[in-house]
Amino acid sequence: MPFLTREDGARIYYELHGSGPPVVFLNGIMMSTLSWAHLVPEVARHYQVVLMDFRDQGRSSRMDRDYGLDLHVEDLRALIDHLGFERIHLLGLSYGGQVALKFALAHQERLYTLLLPNTNHYITTHLREIGDAWEIAASLYDGEKFFKLAIPVLYSRHFYERALDMLRKRQEMFKEMLTKEWFEAFIRLSHSTQNFRISLQQLETITVPTLLVGAEEDIITPVEIMEEMYVKIRKAELLVIPKAGHCAFIERPQEFLTAILGFLAKYPRGEGG
């Protein structure tokens, strides 16, 4: 299993799939590299897919202190340096999208494109309250209760109607697999984004082709918040997936793939194709 060891001894887990122009996928807050498994084969037919777990996620090192998103930004920079990529396509979902935005502001010259599904550019008051509720749920150290309390807001009502059996199985998985270590790591991840805010003026400095993918029923990153980014990022495109919530990549994987692959095909090597 490949790891990148950082100066402070932290080990960052990553995976490589396929060949071609590199596309780096950044996880949402409750995700790991495994979360992308249903999408990787199709993307890897055309691109080299790079998956990574942030610190406090998946197989990467656990932290013993609080930190900010900039730590993930520099881990990502170190990883693409390690892999020898001058430029990448960067896709970040939700929490990963926040890291991707900060990376774009700090290292825009390293990007071909920026893809931001279900991502906001600041923590709204509503989202801060949801995050606080997630942390309270995590502090119970009970996977089944955490699922019941934290997960319903991630999906649309349509998905709950058609996939309840699958969700019940995931609830059982949470009950069996989530450990005290996982919950403590999740709380640190949640703390790391509490003060996240990218100003409208900062958004105007992003000049790489950017795809914003919203979802009609996403209450975590409402479409109107993404529309603010669409107006300010110069080369932005906005696509909204109907009848889907925050986890549109799970609810509507084909629509999600079509949006991502269509945009990448349009800009295989950045502006101008």
Summary of the structure (lengths in Angstrom):
residues: 273
radius of gyration: 17.5
end to end distance: 33.5
largest distance: 51.1
contacts: 924
relative contact order: 0.14
helix: 47%
strand: 17%
